[in-house]
């Protein structure tokens, strides 16, 4: 098939005269029409279109062009030719484009599709369509968005022109932040893409922290000589939720205990359910008493011992807090904490014994199960967040897989605010937050999607793999997806994605080398 496109610039002054005449005539006719006239709507459309074109020419300084598009389909077999013609017509008509066969004008079409710049008058009468400059731009062939950043990592190929896509999400001069959102159904390629990013970022010595609720990144961490911290009934790793770390607040700032109280309230919200202001005040009083019992007060100097910051052994643990819930008002809290002290979740009641000295650390919370997983995810998120703040000059990233557990309806506002804070402020620490999920509806379920939308808007890079139609509709409410892009997302195959990079919207085919696939796909 050969395609030929002709453009002819129209006479602006003559067109304005014709539009003015048309608007005047149709305006008079509309006034005379009665409601019983069936062609009223058609005349109204013509009238509004003419007014729109005149406004664009006179106010927005657009030009009018005449557009001609010719397709020459050829074959050695008549049946194949007819089949191809029907196929092309079907595709064009499905996109809302009108087609017309050039019966008895085949020679003119053939000549128009040769590189001799011949546009027959016989064809122009039938094929002419007017178009404004803004629309003309989109018809120019072989042009599509592409990103090739010198310090970026290779993502894949542009599906339209096969150009290489290299993105440096830490490029602060181009992007407002390095945050990412990765959405897609199970099996669409979401996890493969995330692992590929981790693998390639590791070559650049970027520190990476992964919250892994589905045990998907364990083998990758082993291959890259990373650390795996497992939290669960059979694990010997422990993290003390009451730890106050030196890096938890900014250098030269004050208020270690006050900052920690806010984080603990979020954690207890997960355990006790949404707590009201009175209950929050009671819990805060008990938290303060628990720290006071360990000689830690709002005076930051109490966190130092012999000029050194106190260790986890100097901090209270969950059981110390449990013992202080000793009155009638706190009885229900004490009952809900019982599994964490003496039951199946008692591994939460211990001093921290994990080392964070590797460039890649995976937090394995799979053993916690559906109901308790959010506690472990929150615990690791706080731990990694403190780690991220140590050195602003080091590039780092935190990956929050199944993030809906922390900002969805099963979570609470305190936790969601903490996660949103990470996305909003991680940029100043040289970091990147990556939100990964397949549950779009759960992501936007808390407070009418406030936190999900905030995280989406605070991510300079958004990657959409194939999604179900209902999820696409929901996503469209919180992002600027066009109708065309909705159709593209639904039609994506495994390993293909639509990526928003700043203002660019690009369809990408994710590409990986054989050795990368071997590392990523090994069971």
C-alpha positions as CSV (number, residue, x, y, z in Angstrom):
1,X,0.0,0.0,0.0
2,X,1.2,3.5,-0.9
3,X,-0.1,6.5,0.9
4,X,0.0,10.1,-0.4
5,X,-1.0,13.2,1.6
6,X,-1.4,16.6,0.0
7,X,-1.8,20.0,1.7
8,X,-2.9,23.2,0.1
9,X,-3.0,26.5,2.0
10,X,-6.3,28.3,1.7
11,X,-6.8,32.1,1.1
12,X,-7.5,33.3,4.7
13,X,-9.3,36.5,3.7
14,X,-11.6,34.7,1.2
15,X,-12.4,32.0,3.7
16,X,-13.3,34.5,6.3
17,X,-15.7,36.2,3.9
18,X,-17.3,32.9,3.0
19,X,-17.6,32.0,6.7
20,X,-19.2,35.3,7.5
21,X,-21.7,34.8,4.7
22,X,-22.5,31.2,5.8
23,X,-22.9,32.2,9.5
24,X,-25.3,35.0,8.5
25,X,-27.5,32.8,6.2
26,X,-27.6,29.9,8.6
27,X,-28.3,32.2,11.6
28,X,-31.4,33.5,9.8
29,X,-32.6,30.0,8.9
30,X,-32.2,28.9,12.6
31,X,-34.4,31.7,13.7
32,X,-37.1,30.7,11.2
33,X,-36.9,27.0,12.0
34,X,-39.6,25.5,14.2
35,X,-39.1,22.6,16.6
36,X,-40.8,20.2,14.1
37,X,-38.0,20.7,11.5
38,X,-35.8,17.6,11.6
39,X,-32.8,19.4,10.1
40,X,-32.5,22.0,12.9
41,X,-29.7,20.1,14.6
42,X,-27.7,19.7,11.4
43,X,-28.0,23.5,10.7
44,X,-27.0,24.3,14.3
45,X,-23.9,22.1,14.0
46,X,-22.9,23.8,10.7
47,X,-23.4,27.2,12.3
48,X,-21.3,26.4,15.4
49,X,-18.5,24.8,13.3
50,X,-18.3,27.9,11.0
51,X,-18.1,30.2,14.1
52,X,-15.4,28.1,15.6
53,X,-13.3,28.1,12.5
54,X,-13.7,31.9,12.1
55,X,-12.7,32.4,15.8
56,X,-9.5,30.2,15.4
57,X,-8.5,32.2,12.2
58,X,-9.1,35.7,13.6
59,X,-8.2,35.3,17.2
60,X,-5.7,32.4,17.4
61,X,-4.0,33.3,14.1
62,X,-4.5,29.8,12.6
63,X,-4.4,29.1,8.9
64,X,-6.8,26.9,6.9
65,X,-5.5,24.2,4.7
66,X,-7.2,21.7,2.4
67,X,-6.2,18.1,3.1
68,X,-6.2,15.3,0.6
69,X,-5.3,11.7,1.6
70,X,-5.0,8.9,-1.1
71,X,-4.3,5.2,-0.5
72,X,-3.2,3.0,-3.3
73,X,-3.6,-0.7,-2.4
74,X,-2.1,-3.2,-4.8
75,X,-1.8,-7.0,-5.2
76,X,-1.0,-9.7,-7.8
77,X,-4.2,-11.5,-6.9
78,X,-7.7,-10.0,-7.3
79,X,-9.2,-11.8,-4.3
80,X,-6.3,-10.8,-2.1
81,X,-6.7,-7.2,-3.3
82,X,-10.4,-7.2,-2.5
83,X,-9.7,-8.7,0.9
84,X,-7.0,-6.0,1.6
85,X,-9.3,-3.2,0.5
86,X,-12.1,-4.4,2.8
87,X,-9.6,-4.7,5.7
88,X,-8.2,-1.2,5.2
89,X,-11.7,0.3,4.9
90,X,-12.8,-1.6,8.1
91,X,-9.9,-0.3,10.1
92,X,-10.4,3.3,8.9
93,X,-14.1,3.3,9.5
94,X,-13.6,1.8,13.0
95,X,-11.6,5.0,13.8
96,X,-14.4,7.3,12.5
97,X,-12.8,8.0,9.1
98,X,-14.9,8.1,5.9
99,X,-13.6,6.2,2.9
100,X,-14.5,6.2,-0.8
101,X,-13.2,4.0,-3.5
102,X,-11.9,5.7,-6.6
103,X,-14.0,3.9,-9.1
104,X,-13.0,4.9,-12.7
105,X,-10.3,7.1,-11.2
106,X,-7.7,4.4,-10.4
107,X,-5.1,5.9,-12.8
108,X,-5.3,9.3,-11.1
109,X,-4.9,7.7,-7.7
110,X,-1.9,5.7,-9.0
111,X,-0.3,8.9,-10.3
112,X,-1.1,10.8,-7.1
113,X,0.7,8.1,-5.0
114,X,3.9,8.4,-7.1
115,X,6.6,10.8,-6.0
116,X,5.8,13.3,-8.8
117,X,3.6,15.7,-6.8
118,X,0.5,15.2,-9.0
119,X,-2.9,15.9,-7.4
120,X,-5.5,15.4,-10.0
121,X,-8.4,17.9,-10.2
122,X,-10.8,14.9,-10.7
123,X,-9.8,13.7,-7.2
124,X,-9.6,17.1,-5.5
125,X,-13.3,17.7,-6.0
126,X,-14.2,14.6,-4.0
127,X,-11.3,14.3,-1.6
128,X,-11.0,17.9,-0.3
129,X,-11.3,18.4,3.5
130,X,-10.5,21.6,5.3
131,X,-8.3,21.5,8.4
132,X,-6.8,24.1,10.8
133,X,-3.0,24.4,11.5
134,X,-3.3,22.7,14.9
135,X,-5.0,19.7,13.3
136,X,-2.6,19.7,10.4
137,X,0.4,19.0,12.7
138,X,-1.0,15.7,13.8
139,X,-1.4,14.4,10.3
140,X,2.3,14.7,9.5
141,X,3.6,11.1,9.2
142,X,6.5,9.4,10.9
143,X,6.5,11.8,13.9
144,X,6.0,10.4,17.4
145,X,7.4,11.2,20.9
146,X,10.8,9.8,21.8
147,X,13.1,10.2,24.8
148,X,16.8,9.6,24.6
149,X,18.6,10.9,27.7
150,X,22.3,10.6,27.8
151,X,22.5,9.5,31.5
152,X,19.3,7.5,31.4
153,X,18.7,3.7,31.5
154,X,17.3,1.8,28.5
155,X,13.6,1.1,29.0
156,X,12.5,-0.3,25.6
157,X,11.6,0.7,22.1
158,X,9.0,3.2,20.9
159,X,6.2,1.1,19.4
160,X,5.6,3.6,16.6
161,X,9.0,4.2,15.2
162,X,11.2,1.6,17.0
163,X,13.5,4.4,18.5
164,X,15.3,3.6,21.7
165,X,13.8,5.0,24.9
166,X,16.3,6.0,27.6
167,X,15.0,7.7,30.7
168,X,17.0,9.4,33.5
169,X,14.3,9.9,36.1
170,X,16.8,11.6,38.5
171,X,17.2,14.4,35.9
172,X,16.1,17.3,38.2
173,X,16.4,19.9,35.4
174,X,13.7,18.1,33.4
175,X,11.5,16.3,35.9
176,X,10.0,17.8,39.1
177,X,10.7,14.5,40.9
178,X,12.0,11.0,40.2
179,X,8.8,9.2,41.4
180,X,7.0,6.6,39.4
181,X,3.7,4.8,39.3
182,X,3.4,1.4,37.7
183,X,-0.1,0.0,37.1
184,X,-1.2,-3.2,35.3
185,X,-3.2,-6.4,35.6
186,X,-1.6,-9.6,36.7
187,X,0.5,-11.1,33.9
188,X,0.7,-7.8,31.9
189,X,4.5,-7.4,32.5
190,X,4.4,-5.1,35.5
191,X,6.7,-7.2,37.8
192,X,9.1,-8.0,35.0
193,X,9.4,-4.2,34.2
194,X,10.0,-3.4,37.9
195,X,12.7,-6.0,38.2
196,X,14.3,-4.8,35.0
197,X,14.5,-1.3,36.5
198,X,16.0,-2.6,39.7
199,X,18.6,-4.7,37.8
200,X,19.7,-1.8,35.5
201,X,19.7,0.8,38.4
202,X,22.0,-1.5,40.4
203,X,24.6,-1.0,37.7
204,X,24.5,2.7,38.5
205,X,25.1,2.0,42.2
206,X,21.7,3.4,43.1
207,X,20.5,2.3,46.6
208,X,17.3,0.4,46.3
209,X,14.8,-0.7,49.0
210,X,11.9,-3.0,48.1
211,X,8.7,-3.8,50.0
212,X,7.9,-7.3,48.8
213,X,4.5,-8.7,49.8
214,X,4.4,-11.5,47.2
215,X,7.9,-12.9,47.5
216,X,8.7,-11.8,43.9
217,X,12.1,-10.1,44.4
218,X,14.0,-12.6,46.5
219,X,15.9,-14.4,43.7
220,X,16.7,-11.0,42.1
221,X,18.2,-9.8,45.4
222,X,20.3,-13.0,45.7
223,X,21.6,-12.6,42.2
224,X,22.6,-9.0,42.9
225,X,24.2,-9.8,46.2
226,X,21.5,-7.8,48.1
227,X,20.1,-8.3,51.6
228,X,16.8,-10.0,52.3
229,X,15.1,-9.1,55.5
230,X,12.3,-11.5,56.3
231,X,9.6,-10.7,58.9
232,X,7.3,-13.4,60.0
233,X,6.7,-16.3,62.5
234,X,9.7,-18.4,61.2
235,X,12.1,-15.5,60.8
236,X,14.9,-14.4,63.1
237,X,14.8,-10.9,61.9
238,X,13.1,-8.3,64.2
239,X,12.3,-4.6,63.9
240,X,11.3,-2.6,66.9
241,X,8.5,-0.2,66.1
242,X,9.5,2.0,69.1
243,X,13.0,2.6,67.7
244,X,14.0,6.3,67.4
245,X,16.8,6.6,64.9
246,X,19.3,9.5,64.6
247,X,18.4,10.1,61.0
248,X,14.6,10.2,61.6
249,X,14.7,14.0,61.6
250,X,16.7,16.6,59.6
251,X,20.1,17.7,60.8
252,X,19.9,20.8,63.1
253,X,16.2,20.2,63.7
254,X,14.6,19.2,66.9
255,X,11.7,17.0,68.1
256,X,12.6,13.3,67.9
257,X,9.9,12.1,70.2
258,X,7.2,14.3,68.8
259,X,8.0,13.0,65.3
260,X,8.0,9.4,66.5
261,X,4.6,9.8,68.2
262,X,3.0,10.7,64.9
263,X,4.4,7.5,63.2
264,X,3.3,5.3,66.2
265,X,-0.2,6.7,66.0
266,X,-0.3,5.7,62.4
267,X,0.9,2.1,63.2
268,X,-1.7,1.8,66.0
269,X,-4.4,3.0,63.7
270,X,-3.7,-0.1,61.6
271,X,-4.1,-2.4,64.6
272,X,-7.0,-0.7,66.4
273,X,-8.9,0.6,63.4
274,X,-9.7,4.3,63.0
275,X,-9.4,5.9,66.4
276,X,-11.0,9.2,67.4
277,X,-9.4,12.3,68.8
278,X,-10.0,11.3,72.4
279,X,-8.5,7.8,71.9
280,X,-5.6,9.3,70.1
281,X,-4.9,11.6,73.1
282,X,-5.0,8.6,75.5
283,X,-2.6,6.6,73.3
284,X,-0.3,9.6,73.0
285,X,-0.2,9.9,76.8
286,X,0.7,6.2,77.1
287,X,3.4,6.4,74.5
288,X,5.0,9.4,76.3
289,X,4.9,7.4,79.6
290,X,6.5,4.4,77.9
291,X,9.4,6.5,76.6
292,X,9.7,8.3,80.0
293,X,10.2,4.9,81.7
294,X,13.3,4.6,79.5
295,X,14.4,8.1,80.4
296,X,13.5,9.5,77.0
297,X,11.6,12.8,76.9
298,X,10.8,15.6,74.5
299,X,14.3,16.9,75.3
300,X,16.4,15.5,72.4
301,X,19.5,15.3,74.7
302,X,17.9,12.4,76.5
303,X,18.4,10.3,73.3
304,X,22.2,10.5,73.8
305,X,24.2,8.3,76.1
306,X,27.9,9.2,76.6
307,X,27.6,11.5,73.6
308,X,26.4,8.6,71.4
309,X,22.9,8.2,70.1
310,X,21.0,5.5,72.0
311,X,20.7,2.1,70.4
312,X,17.7,-0.1,69.9
313,X,18.5,-1.8,73.3
314,X,17.9,1.5,75.0
315,X,14.4,1.9,73.5
316,X,11.1,0.6,74.8
317,X,9.5,-2.3,73.0
318,X,5.8,-3.1,72.3
319,X,5.5,-5.0,75.6
320,X,6.5,-2.0,77.6
321,X,3.7,0.0,75.9
322,X,1.3,-2.9,76.5
323,X,2.0,-2.9,80.3
324,X,1.1,0.8,80.5
325,X,-2.4,0.1,79.1
326,X,-3.5,-0.4,82.7
327,X,-6.9,1.4,83.0
328,X,-10.4,0.9,81.9
329,X,-10.1,3.4,78.9
330,X,-7.3,1.4,77.4
331,X,-8.7,-2.1,78.0
332,X,-9.9,-2.6,74.4
333,X,-6.4,-1.6,73.1
334,X,-4.7,-4.1,75.4
335,X,-6.9,-6.9,74.1
336,X,-6.1,-6.1,70.5
337,X,-2.4,-5.9,71.3
338,X,-2.4,-9.4,72.9
339,X,-1.4,-11.3,69.7
340,X,1.6,-8.9,69.3
341,X,2.8,-9.7,72.8
342,X,2.0,-13.3,73.5
343,X,0.4,-14.7,70.3
344,X,1.1,-15.3,66.6
345,X,2.5,-11.9,66.0
346,X,5.0,-11.7,69.0
347,X,7.9,-11.2,66.6
348,X,6.8,-7.6,66.5
349,X,7.8,-7.5,70.2
350,X,11.6,-7.5,70.0
351,X,14.6,-5.3,69.6
352,X,15.8,-4.5,66.0
353,X,18.6,-6.9,64.8
354,X,18.8,-6.2,61.1
355,X,21.7,-4.6,59.2
356,X,21.1,-2.2,56.4
357,X,24.5,-2.0,54.8
358,X,23.8,-3.3,51.2
359,X,22.9,-1.3,48.1
360,X,19.8,-3.5,47.5
361,X,17.5,-4.6,50.4
362,X,14.3,-6.6,50.0
363,X,11.8,-6.6,52.8
364,X,10.0,-10.0,52.7
365,X,6.6,-9.7,54.4
366,X,4.9,-12.6,52.6
367,X,4.7,-14.8,55.7
368,X,2.6,-12.2,57.5
369,X,-0.5,-13.2,55.5
370,X,-3.3,-11.0,54.2
371,X,-4.5,-9.6,57.4
372,X,-1.2,-8.7,59.0
373,X,0.9,-7.7,56.0
374,X,0.1,-4.0,56.3
375,X,1.8,-3.9,59.7
376,X,5.1,-5.3,58.2
377,X,4.9,-3.0,55.2
378,X,4.4,0.1,57.4
379,X,7.3,-1.0,59.7
380,X,9.7,-1.5,56.7
381,X,8.6,1.7,55.0
382,X,9.4,3.8,58.1
383,X,12.8,2.0,58.5
384,X,13.7,2.5,54.8
385,X,12.5,6.1,55.0
386,X,14.9,6.9,57.8
387,X,17.7,5.2,55.8
388,X,16.9,7.2,52.7
389,X,17.4,10.5,54.6
390,X,21.0,9.8,55.7
391,X,22.8,11.2,52.7
392,X,21.2,13.6,50.2
393,X,24.0,13.1,47.6
394,X,23.4,9.4,47.1
395,X,20.7,8.3,44.6
396,X,18.2,5.9,46.1
397,X,14.8,4.4,45.4
398,X,12.0,2.8,47.5
399,X,9.6,0.4,45.7
400,X,6.2,-0.1,47.3
401,X,4.6,-3.1,45.7
402,X,0.8,-3.5,46.3
403,X,0.8,0.1,47.7
404,X,-3.0,0.0,48.0
405,X,-2.5,-1.9,51.3
406,X,-1.0,1.3,52.7
407,X,-3.2,4.0,51.1
408,X,-6.4,2.0,50.4
409,X,-9.6,1.5,52.4
410,X,-8.0,-1.2,54.6
411,X,-5.4,1.4,55.8
412,X,-6.1,4.8,57.4
413,X,-5.5,8.5,57.0
414,X,-2.4,8.6,59.3
415,X,-0.6,5.9,57.3
416,X,-1.7,7.3,53.9
417,X,-0.5,10.8,54.9
418,X,2.9,9.3,55.8
419,X,3.2,7.5,52.4
420,X,2.1,10.7,50.6
421,X,4.8,12.6,52.6
422,X,7.4,10.2,51.2
423,X,6.3,10.9,47.7
424,X,6.1,14.6,48.2
425,X,9.5,15.1,49.9
426,X,11.8,12.2,48.8
427,X,13.1,14.4,45.9
428,X,15.1,16.6,48.3
429,X,16.9,13.5,49.6
430,X,18.0,12.4,46.1
431,X,15.4,9.7,46.1
432,X,12.6,8.1,44.1
433,X,9.4,6.5,45.3
434,X,7.8,3.8,43.1
435,X,4.2,2.9,43.5
436,X,3.2,-0.5,42.1
437,X,-0.3,-2.1,42.0
438,X,-2.8,-4.0,40.0
439,X,-5.7,-3.0,42.3
440,X,-6.7,0.4,40.9
441,X,-10.1,0.4,42.7
442,X,-8.4,-0.2,46.1
443,X,-5.8,2.5,45.4
444,X,-8.5,5.2,45.1
445,X,-10.8,3.8,47.8
446,X,-9.7,5.8,50.8
447,X,-11.3,9.3,51.2
448,X,-12.7,9.2,47.6
449,X,-9.3,8.6,46.2
450,X,-7.6,11.6,47.7
451,X,-4.3,9.9,48.6
452,X,-4.2,7.7,45.4
453,X,-4.7,10.8,43.3
454,X,-2.0,12.8,45.3
455,X,0.6,10.0,44.7
456,X,-0.3,9.8,41.0
457,X,0.0,13.6,40.6
458,X,3.4,13.6,42.5
459,X,4.9,11.1,40.1
460,X,6.6,12.5,37.0
461,X,6.6,9.1,35.3
462,X,3.5,7.0,35.0
463,X,3.5,3.6,33.3
464,X,0.3,1.8,32.4
465,X,0.3,-1.8,31.3
466,X,-2.8,-3.6,30.1
467,X,-5.8,-2.9,32.4
468,X,-9.4,-4.1,32.5
469,X,-12.0,-1.6,31.1
470,X,-13.5,-0.8,34.5
471,X,-10.0,0.0,35.9
472,X,-9.3,2.2,32.9
473,X,-12.5,4.2,33.5
474,X,-11.6,4.6,37.1
475,X,-8.0,5.7,36.3
476,X,-9.3,8.2,33.7
477,X,-11.1,10.0,36.5
478,X,-7.8,10.8,38.2
479,X,-5.4,11.3,35.1
480,X,-5.6,13.0,31.8
481,X,-6.1,9.9,29.6
482,X,-7.5,10.6,26.2
483,X,-10.1,8.4,24.5
484,X,-7.4,7.1,22.2
485,X,-5.1,6.3,25.1
486,X,-7.9,4.4,26.9
487,X,-8.3,2.2,23.8
488,X,-4.5,1.7,23.6
489,X,-4.2,0.6,27.2
490,X,-7.0,-2.0,26.8
491,X,-5.3,-3.4,23.6
492,X,-1.8,-3.6,25.1
493,X,-0.1,-7.0,25.0
494,X,2.2,-8.5,27.6
495,X,5.4,-6.4,27.9
496,X,3.8,-3.3,26.2
497,X,3.0,-0.1,28.1
498,X,1.8,3.4,27.7
499,X,4.2,5.7,29.6
500,X,3.7,9.3,30.6
501,X,7.2,10.9,31.0
502,X,6.7,14.5,31.9
503,X,4.5,15.9,29.1
504,X,5.4,13.1,26.7
505,X,3.0,10.1,26.2
506,X,4.8,7.2,24.6
507,X,3.8,3.6,23.8
508,X,6.8,1.4,24.7
509,X,7.7,-2.2,24.1
510,X,9.8,-3.3,27.1
511,X,13.0,-5.0,25.9
512,X,15.5,-7.1,27.8
513,X,18.6,-9.0,27.0
514,X,18.8,-12.8,27.3
515,X,21.1,-12.6,30.3
516,X,18.6,-10.1,32.0
517,X,15.7,-12.5,31.3
518,X,17.7,-15.3,32.8
519,X,18.2,-13.4,36.1
520,X,14.7,-12.0,36.3
521,X,12.7,-15.1,35.3
522,X,14.7,-17.7,37.2
523,X,12.5,-19.5,39.8
